Amino acid sequence: MSRTTTAPVVVIGAGPYGLSTAAHLRARGLSVKVFGSPMASWSESMPAGMLLKSPPSASSLSAPQPGFTLDAYCRAAGESVLGEHDQVPVELFIRYGLWFMGQLVPDVEDVRVRTLDRQPDGSFRLKLSSGEELTASAVVMASGLTGFAHVPRALADAVPDGPSALGPVSHTSHLTDLTGFAGRRVLVVGAGQSAQESAALLHEAGAQVRILVRGSGGLKFGAAPTTGPHWQPDTPVGRSWALYGFVNHAAAFRHLPAAARLRLVKKVLGPCGAWWLRSRVEHRFPVLAGQRITGTTLGDGGVMISTVTGNGVVHRIEADHVMAGTGYRVHLEALGLLSPELRADLMRTGGFPRLYAQLGSSVPGLYFTGLLAAGSFGPVLRFVCGTRFASPRLASAVAAHCASKD
């Protein structure tokens, strides 16, 4: 027989946004339960040797008090302190996230939430993989990238069991160890950071890499940092007036027309590689630009990709493995833990939940943060630095909601 307990607030997800939110909630005196595998998206869905696109200054989780930045962790742990323009290794970021958790949210439960539903009195009922059942007055969804990996239909439909780490077609989030591809022909599809960095890591691991880009302009890279005065302001994610607005006025983003918000979330800061990737990518392996995939055929131990150019020229590309670095697309149906009734009650902007000013959804007491909130608050919610905006704001709203229930 399952055991049922109660908690004022539940946070689903133990990545940067879940941990930051839980830390702010606890600073307000709320009892919080956090469910999820700590930093799992970073340790299980990012390749070893990856470097964060964000600089050190934009790679700190939001804490309710000083002393819990990436820099503070490096000093406390005796690790090398990173300079302004250094890159952040994913392994270092994972260690930092686990340290942050140990200091501020030490009792994360590595348990999966199987189902989430709303009860007649407005509270929420959760069923856990442990068999336990739980009721809560407020729930924060901070599930990160889980379930949103996007693989083009022309690739995905060719794989009966779906793209995976063990099959001939994968997504960049499926593989953490790329050393097994040494000597193999790998076609990487995509032009953004994940595609470019995966291609570089594969090449450095001894794979025979080609990268396929739909745009005819080839690969693009961010501008390298420069010294001296600048007419555009600097931000944690780049230097420009537009980025300054997205970072510092995320609350205003939700007042834009829905179509504009969706377009900006998709286009801003992508597809583009970090400035430091240029030397690891350019002239290192072939870039097949201006080609769109039209079909995929599986053969004995290989994959045949059919493409067409803008002027109708057809190409055939043979590879041992195809890796899609084609990003993520949010759609609420991928959140299988939400009951059908709960999903039906959620108003949407495209595939995103439509959120109010304090990150609350159309279901009272249900909040979304991180990538799930980008459709309402903009591209800064795709980055770790977005925790600075979202976490204190969300904690304030949840505290007010819980107080109204007392």
N, C-alpha and C positions, 0 to 999 in steps of 0.2 A: 504494500500500500504506500502510495506516494505521500511525502510530508509537505505540508503547505505552511509557508512562512510569509511574513509581510515586511515591506521596506518602503520608506517614503519615496526613494528615488533609485532607479536602476539605470546604469549606463551600459550599453551594449557595444563592446569594442574596447580594446586595450592598446590602441596605437596612440600616436601623438595627440589626436583630438580627444579620444576617450580619457586618456590620463590627465590631460590639461583640464578638461571639464570636471572630472572627479575631484581634482585638487582644489579647484575654485569652489565647488559645491561644499566640500568638507570645511573649507575656510569659513563658510557661512554657517557652520554648525549643523549641517544636514547629515543624516545617516544615509550613506550611499553604498550600494552593492555594484561592483563592476564585474562583468562577465566577458571573457574573451582570452585568447592566447596572447600574452604580452608581446608587442612589437612584431606580431606574426607576419604582417604584410611585408615588413622590411627583411625579416630573416628567412621567410619561405618563398617570397615572390620577387626578390631582387637578386641579380647575379653577384657572386663573390667578386670582389674587386671593383664593384661599382662605386662611383663618386657622385655625391648629391649635386644636382644642378645649382641649388641655392648655395650662396656663400655662408661662411660660419655665422655671420651676423643675422642671417635669416633662418637659421637651423636650430633655434632654441624653442622648447615648449614654453607655453605660458604658465607661469606659476603665480599664486596669489601674494607671494612675498619675494623679495630679492634673494639671490644666492643659488638659483637652480638653472642657470643657463648652461649652454654647452661649454663655454669658457670656464664656468665654475666647476663643472664636472672634471674637465681636463686637469685643472689645478688640484682638485681634491684627490683625483685618482693617480696623480703623478704622470699623466700623459702629456705629450707635447702640445703646447697651446698653439692654436692655429692663427696664422696671420690673416689680415683683412681679405686678401685675394687667394688664400689657400683653398684647396678643395677638401670636402668632408668625406672620408671613406665611409661606406655604408656600415662596415663593421664597428667603427667608432660611434656612429649615430645610434646603432642598436645598443651598444654598451651604455651610452648616455641615457637613452630612453628607459632602460632597465634600472639604472641608478636613480633617475627621477621617480620612477615608480616606487622603488624601495624607500625613498625618503618621504614621499608625500602620499602614495596610494599603495601601501605595502600588502594589502590583503585582496588583491585582484584574484578572482576565482577563474581558473583555466577550465571553464565549462562552457559548452555551447548552448545558446538559447534556441530551442527547437521551434517553439511557437509563441506568438505574442498576440493577444486578443484583448478587446475592451469588454468590460462587464457592464451590466445595466446601471450600476451606480456611478459609472465614469472612471472607475479604477481600471488597472490593467492586470491581466493574468498571464504569467509566463510559465512555460513548461521547459525544463532544462534537460540536457542530455544525461544528467545524473539521476533523473527520475523525480527530482524535487519540483514542486510547484510553488509559485511565488506570486504575491499580489503587490502592486505598487501604485502610488498615486501619480507618479510621473515617470516617464521613460525617455532617455536620450539615446538616439540612434547615432553611433559613431563608428560604423562598421567599415569605413574606409573604402578600399577598392574592391572588396570581396564581391564577386559575381558580376563585375562590370567589364571584364576584359573583352575587347572587341576584336574579332577576327573577320575579315571580309568574307561575304557569303560564298564567293567563288572558291575560296580556300576551305572554309568550314564545311560546306556541303559535300566535299569530296572525302571527308573522313567520317566513316559510319559511327564511330564512338565519340566523335568530337575531337577538337584539338587537345593535345596533352603532351606532357613531357616525354612520354614513352612512344608516341606515334610519329608519323612522318611530317606532321604539321603541328606547330606549337605557337603559343603566344610568349612574348618575352617574360611574362610573369610566371610561366610554368617551370622555368629552369633556374637553378642557382649555381650549378657547377657546369661550366662550359668546356672544361678540359677534355671531356669525352668526344668532342667534335674534331679533335686534331686529325688532320689528313682527310676530312670529309668535306664534301661540297655543300655549303650552306647558303641559301638565298634568304636574305633578310628583307622584309617588306616594310616600308615606312620611311619617313624623312625626319621624324622628331627625335628628341633626346634619347628615348629608350631604344629606338631602332639604331641610331648612330652609335651609341655606347655599346650596345650588344654586338654590333658588327665589329667594333674596335676590339672588344674583349675576345671575340671569336677568332679574329685575325691574330691577335697576340697569343692565343692558345694553340695556333697552328692549323686552324681551319682554312679551307679555300673559300673565301667569302666574296659574295657579290651582294649589292644592295639595290633593291628595285624601288624607284621613286615615281609616283604618278605625275608629279609636276615636271614640266619641261625645263624648269630653271635649275634642277639639280638640288644639291644640299645647301642649306643655309646655316650660318653660325652667328651667335651673338657677338657683339663688339667687345674686344678686350678692354679691361680697365685702363684708364689713363689718369695721369696726374694733372694738377692745375685746375683753374676755375672752369665751370661748365654752365652753360645757359639753361640746361635742363636739370631738374632735381634728381637726386639719387634716391633709390628705394631698395628694400631688401631683395627685390626681384629684377632690378634693372634700372637704367636711367632714362626717364622720359616723363613728360607732363601727364601723359595718359596713364602710365603705371602709377604715378603719384596719386592720381585720382582713385584708381582701383584699390590701392593699398590703404589710403587714408580716409576714403569716403565710401567704404563698402556699404554702409547703411543706406546711402542714397541710391545704390545700384538697383535696388528692388523697385524703384519708381520708374525705371526705364520700361518701354514697351517690351512685352514678353519676347517677341521675335528678336529684338535687339539684344536682350540679355543672353538668349541662347546662342546667338551668333558670336557675341564677344567671349563667352565662356569657352567656345570651341576654338576661336581664332587667336585670341591674345596669348602671346608667349608660345606660339607653336604653329606649325611644326618647325623646330629650329634646334640646333645643337648648341651646347655651351661653347664659349670662345675657346676653352682649353681642349676641346675635342678636335679642333681643326687639324692639329699636327698628327693626331692618331688616326685620322680618317682620310684626309685629302691625299691622293696619289698612293694610298696604301692598298686599295682593292678597287675593282670596277664598280662604277655607279651607273646603273641602267635607268636613265631618266626619261620621262614623258611616256611611260608605258602603263596601261591599265590592264589588270588581270581579267581575262574573260573565261578562263576555265582551268581546271586542275584534274590531272589524271594520275592515279597511283599505279606504279609498276613494281616489278620485283626489286625491292630494296631502294626504290627511288621515286621521285616526284617529277612530273612533267607539267610545267606551267605554260599556258597560252596567254599571250598579251597582245594588245593592239596599241599602236601609237595614234596621236591625234590626226595624222593624215592617212590612217587606215592600214598601215603596214603591220602585218602579223608576225610575231616572233614566238619561238619555242625555247623555253629555258629548262634545262634538266638539272636537278639537284638531288642530293641524298636527303636533305631536310630543308623544310621551309619554316622560318620563324617570323611571325607577324609582330612587328613593333608598331601596331596601329592603335595604341592607346586604349582608352576606356570610355564607355558610354553608359550613363546612368539611366536605368529604367526600373521602376519600383517592383515589377514582376520578378526581378532577379533576387529580391529580398524575400525568399521563400518562407521565412519565419513569420512574416506578417500574415495574419488570417485574411482570407478573401474579403470578409466584411470590413476589416480595418482598411485594407487597400482601397476598397470602393469608396470609403468616406474621405480619403485624402484628395484634396484638390491638387492639381498638378500644373507645372509649367514645362511643357515637353515631357521628358521622362523624369524630371525632378519633382519632389514635393514642393508645393507653393507655400512659402513661409512668410510669417509676419515679422514685424520689426525685431522681435526678441528671439527669433529662430524657432518659434512655435508653429505647428502645422494647423490645418483645419480641424484636426482632432485634438481637443483640449487636453493638455498634459503630455502630448507626444511631440518631441523636439528632434531636430536633425542638425547635424554639424559636419564639418569637413566637406569632402567632395559632394555629398548629398545636399549641401546648402549652397553650392556654387550657382545654381540656377536662379537663386534669389539675391545673393550677395556678391557674386562675381568671381573672377579667376583667382583672387587672392586666397579663396577657400580651397584651392587645389594645392596650396603650399603649406609647409609647417608654420611659416610666419603668420598664417591666417588664424592660428590659435590665439594670438594676442587680441584679435577682434572678437572672435566667437566665444571664447571660454568665459570671460567675466560677464559678458552680456547675457549669455545663456544661463549662467549660475544665478544671476539676479532674477531672471524670469521664473526659473524653476523654484527658487526660494519663495517668491511671491505666490506662485501657484500652490505650493505646499501649505503656506500660511493660510490661504483662503479655504483650505480643506479642514483646518483645525477647528 
